[in-house]
Amino acid sequence: MDLPLQLDRTSVVPLHRQLTQQLRQAILDGRLPAGARLPSTRSLAAELGISRNVALAAFDDLFADGYVVGQHGSGTYVAHDLPVLPRPAMPTPSGAPRWLRPTAPPALTFEPLRPGVIEFRLGKPAVQSVPPDVWRKIWADIGSHPPPADYGAPSGDPELRAAIAGYLGRARGVACGPDDIVVTSGAIQSLDLLARAILLPGDVAAFEEPGYPVSRHVLLGRGARILPVPVDDDGVQVDALPSGSDAPYVVYVTPSHQYPLGGRLPIPRRMALLEWAAANDALIVEDDYDSEFRFDAPPLPALAGLDTSGRVAYIGTFSKVLSPALRLGYLVAPPPLRERVVRLKHLTDFHTPWPVQRALASFIQGGHLERHIRRMRREYAEKRAALRATLAPVEPLARLIGLEAGLHAFLELREEIDARDIARETLARNVAVSTLDGYYHAMSPRNGILLGYGGLELAEIVSGAAVLVDVIQRKAR
Ligand SMILES: Cc1ncc(COP(=O)(O)O)c(C=O)c1O
């Protein structure tokens, strides 16, 4: 028992009374919950430096009042069915404290999923297809040894880095070795480390418009000024990037499946972006968050695979290919930048947790990741076909785009059908969709709805999309 008990030997209140009072208070305010085992009188006496008789007298009082139960020799437990007083609230500073200035990064709130609602939420993969026997065996192996006694390398577990490097070469055309990789706790941490490594407050960062709000807030939180760069159905409009003295230090892009509109950046634009970065001495941050899933479309090489001037930092994640709850990602960056990132990672959380790194190393080494991706491609292709077929009746009113890759699509609505009205009405029928306006920083938004379908069951996609069709058709009448 680690309860801090303090006995005042100068007090006129006898020691056993003090002990009874403090234990009773701990029981009543919930610090010692119902069923908790109290230490033996012998060990309590030794710990507090009192005679055993004092401890016995205190326990007798607690027994007599019904606070504890138990029999001699079998332990003493806090009784059930006792009234529990409300826990005292955490103290809150009065007024507006000096150290909570309004300059802190704007808070993005996390919205948990709503039970009973079909949520077309972006970024949620399906995990049911991970073979349970494989998953169980990997974790059983990890659990069969004690954890290492020391920290691991801040850049990540060497076997995991080697496994990721092999995977990136095979799957994304990025030629790199284990030493080029930093393992992180997800894409967002990779971006945050990069921002800390390169940006000073007030620096301009170019960012897709619309774009991924979390990444934008990471950059804003590190003092960047955001320069919105327009996006069309093919992805970021590279020719809109300023050059010369107006060129930003860094540009953040999602070329394999623009987030959220879904375009795939064509090769000529990729080459133009790389040329722009080289000519303007800027860094491209390539967030390749869900490139593994493409449908009826040829693979396009990652910018990092085409780069010859060391101006791309490549961000990868296991959040879409496997699960966002693993909190595991990686970064490939040119050597001087990588070294800075490793030092910052060391000072952030030293390294990503060892069991998760080991689990993923085994998963990749055993060929399970690529097998899982192949299975998921087929599964997502079916879901995507179901979404497209169910939404077909609204085709004259709405245009479905961004389906060539990834796990979500964009349904652009005709101007007179307000996306926010549609979202409100579908939610009243337990179908949640997000509207595009929330993804813009400054420019005026296009009118439409984003549909994340990856994490939903086929039947949910069909019934949810049918509600959406009904709501849109009624609005258009
Ligand atoms: C564009 C984009 N980048 C990054 C992430 C988050 O990645 P991670 O979970 O690895 O932080 C997401 C998640 O939805 C995303 O959509």
The ligand as an SDF file (V2000), in Angstrom:
LIG
                    3D

 16 16  0  0  0  0  0  0  0  0999 V2000
   -3.0300   12.9530  -44.4610 C   0  0  0  0  0  0  0  0  0  0  0  0
   -2.7840   12.2560  -43.1720 C   0  0  0  0  0  0  0  0  0  0  0  0
   -1.5610   12.2880  -42.6520 N   0  0  0  0  0  0  0  0  0  0  0  0
   -1.3130   11.7060  -41.4670 C   0  0  0  0  0  0  0  0  0  0  0  0
   -2.2950   11.0530  -40.7630 C   0  0  0  0  0  0  0  0  0  0  0  0
   -2.0430   10.5230  -39.3830 C   0  0  0  0  0  0  0  0  0  0  0  0
   -1.0870    9.6220  -39.3130 O   0  0  0  0  0  0  0  0  0  0  0  0
   -0.5840    9.0510  -37.9130 P   0  0  0  0  0  0  0  0  0  0  0  0
   -1.7470    8.2900  -37.3290 O   0  0  0  0  0  0  0  0  0  0  0  0
    0.5210    8.1730  -38.3170 O   0  0  0  0  0  0  0  0  0  0  0  0
   -0.1600   10.1720  -37.0430 O   0  0  0  0  0  0  0  0  0  0  0  0
   -3.5710   10.9890  -41.2730 C   0  0  0  0  0  0  0  0  0  0  0  0
   -4.6350   10.3170  -40.5010 C   0  0  0  0  0  0  0  0  0  0  0  0
   -5.7710   10.3180  -40.8000 O   0  0  0  0  0  0  0  0  0  0  0  0
   -3.8230   11.5970  -42.5040 C   0  0  0  0  0  0  0  0  0  0  0  0
   -5.0350   11.5630  -43.0220 O   0  0  0  0  0  0  0  0  0  0  0  0
  1  2  1  0
  2  3  1  0
  2 15  2  0
  3  4  2  0
  4  5  1  0
  5  6  1  0
  5 12  2  0
  6  7  1  0
  7  8  1  0
  8  9  2  0
  8 10  1  0
  8 11  1  0
 12 13  1  0
 12 15  1  0
 13 14  2  0
 15 16  1  0
M  END
$$$$
